[in-house]
Amino acid sequence: MKKYIERLWNGLVKENPVLVLMLGMCPALAVSTQAANGIGMGLSTMAVLVLSNLVISLLRKVIPDQVRLPAYIVIVASLVTVTELLIKAYIPSLYEALGLYIPLIVVNCIILGRAEAYANKHTPMLSVMDGIGMGLGFTVALTIAGALREILGSGSVFGLRILPESFGMTIFIQPPGAFLIFALIIAVMNAIGIKTRQRELVESDCDGNCAMCAAACKDQMKPGTIRLDGEQKKEAAAAPAAGETKGGDAK
């Protein structure tokens, strides 16, 4: 049970796809003009994400590695088509509001990213919980951003008047306002000390780019090794140079 709860918390906060990993930013910036649109887009993406994770996890030992990405795209495209037709049939107002961004769920980085990074390596149940967690994180981020943009831009949210009509700042319902709102949310998360994956990497003196420090990351994975902080790394790098200098003086 702990593993499943961890998957939910991971998607909601620790590795929130929008606020931490910065994935799916195109629909996040475009459709978060209203809270209702954020909820609709988030839930649509979550439905596709959960089902695609489930199918890919079930077929992970069947799909050849050489064609796994085309296979993932076919699976996701089929699910998105079904989702689009259901929204068009039963929630036409949401379909009109989201428009082109519903079929573009096919190429959403969150879905293909979780398929490649998690679903094809874990059991179906864990993959489903990962999809729910990431989907909820995406939904919450879009809903909060949409609500803030709607309140500051028009003074109302979900049709309820919160602020006077004269208060509206139209910049917040325009594209620049989306960047400002997401920056504000991330700043608040950092200010109140919410533990995210990026924050842990910064505090551990690691930028997460293993390509630049492949040897160091490789050493850390070996059993019995000790992780060095920034000062210790500098001292360890300086020690060989000092030894060579002393050897040269002795000669």
Order of alpha helices (4+ residues) and beta strands (2+ residues): alpha-alpha-alpha-alpha-alpha-alpha-alpha-beta-beta-alpha-alpha-alpha-alpha
